[in-house]
Amino acid sequence: MIDEKLKKAILEKQGNLLYTTLAEECSEIIQACSKIVRKKYYNQDFDIDNLLEEICDVELNLELIKDQLTREKNLNLSRQDIDKKIENWTKIKNEKVSKIFL
């Protein structure tokens, strides 16, 4: 998704600031969603490009944070460890959501 050379440069420059950046990007998704809901409420046309851009920003930040976590010596995690943990959480979340909606 992101070039390895660029990823390395971002991780070296931002490091733990990625958590703050992710929080900011999440708030921008909230804002984009709110604008869509408001425009739909008033039967106005809306453009989803801003929402899609914010989704992309969050996805990029999540990928960078996963790599940042592998740099945390005290965690002793590989990217595969992180992906496996996320896979397990995905299964748990799917089970919970299935109980609600199915």
C-alpha positions as CSV (number, residue, x, y, z in Angstrom):
1,M,0.0,0.0,0.0
2,I,2.8,2.4,0.8
3,D,6.3,2.3,-0.7
4,E,8.8,0.7,1.7
5,K,11.4,3.6,1.3
6,L,8.7,6.1,2.1
7,K,7.4,4.1,5.0
8,K,10.9,3.9,6.5
9,A,11.3,7.7,6.2
10,I,8.0,8.4,7.8
11,L,8.6,6.0,10.7
12,E,12.1,7.5,11.3
13,K,10.7,11.1,11.2
14,Q,7.4,10.6,13.0
15,G,7.7,7.6,15.2
16,N,5.3,7.9,18.1
17,L,3.7,11.0,16.6
18,L,1.8,8.6,14.3
19,Y,-0.6,8.0,17.2
20,T,-1.5,11.6,17.3
21,T,-1.7,11.8,13.5
22,L,-4.1,8.8,13.5
23,A,-6.3,10.5,16.1
24,E,-6.5,13.6,14.0
25,E,-7.3,11.7,10.9
26,C,-10.1,9.8,12.7
27,S,-11.6,13.1,13.8
28,E,-11.5,14.2,10.1
29,I,-13.5,11.0,9.2
30,I,-16.0,11.9,11.8
31,Q,-16.4,15.4,10.4
32,A,-16.7,14.0,6.8
33,C,-19.4,11.5,8.0
34,S,-21.3,14.2,9.8
35,K,-21.4,16.4,6.7
36,I,-22.8,13.6,4.6
37,V,-25.5,12.8,7.2
38,R,-26.4,16.5,7.5
39,K,-26.6,16.9,3.7
40,K,-28.7,13.8,3.3
41,Y,-31.0,15.0,6.0
42,Y,-31.6,18.2,4.1
43,N,-31.9,16.3,0.8
44,Q,-28.8,18.0,-0.6
45,D,-26.3,16.5,-2.9
46,F,-23.1,15.4,-1.3
47,D,-19.6,14.4,-2.5
48,I,-17.9,11.4,-1.0
49,D,-14.4,12.3,-2.2
50,N,-13.5,13.9,1.1
51,L,-14.7,10.9,3.0
52,L,-12.7,8.6,0.8
53,E,-9.6,10.7,1.2
54,E,-10.0,10.5,5.0
55,I,-10.5,6.8,4.8
56,C,-7.3,6.5,2.8
57,D,-5.4,8.7,5.4
58,V,-6.6,6.5,8.3
59,E,-5.7,3.3,6.4
60,L,-2.2,4.6,5.7
61,N,-1.7,5.6,9.3
62,L,-2.9,2.2,10.6
63,E,-0.3,0.5,8.3
64,L,2.4,2.8,9.6
65,I,1.4,2.2,13.2
66,K,1.6,-1.5,12.8
67,D,5.1,-1.2,11.6
68,Q,5.9,1.3,14.4
69,L,4.7,-1.3,16.9
70,T,7.3,-3.7,15.6
71,R,10.0,-1.1,16.5
72,E,8.9,-1.1,20.2
73,K,11.6,-3.3,21.8
74,N,9.5,-4.0,24.9
75,L,6.6,-5.4,22.9
76,N,8.8,-7.9,21.0
77,L,6.3,-8.2,18.1
78,S,6.7,-9.0,14.5
79,R,4.4,-7.8,11.7
80,Q,3.1,-11.3,11.5
81,D,2.3,-11.3,15.2
82,I,0.4,-8.1,14.8
83,D,-1.5,-9.3,11.8
84,K,-2.4,-12.5,13.6
85,K,-3.7,-10.6,16.6
86,I,-5.8,-8.4,14.4
87,E,-7.1,-11.5,12.6
88,N,-8.2,-12.9,16.0
89,W,-9.9,-9.7,17.0
90,T,-11.6,-9.6,13.6
91,K,-13.1,-13.0,14.3
92,I,-14.3,-11.9,17.8
93,K,-15.9,-8.8,16.4
94,N,-17.6,-10.7,13.6
95,E,-19.1,-13.1,16.1
96,K,-20.4,-10.2,18.3
97,V,-21.8,-8.3,15.3
98,S,-23.4,-11.5,13.9
99,K,-25.3,-12.1,17.2
100,I,-26.7,-8.6,16.9
101,F,-27.6,-8.4,13.3
102,L,-28.2,-12.0,12.2
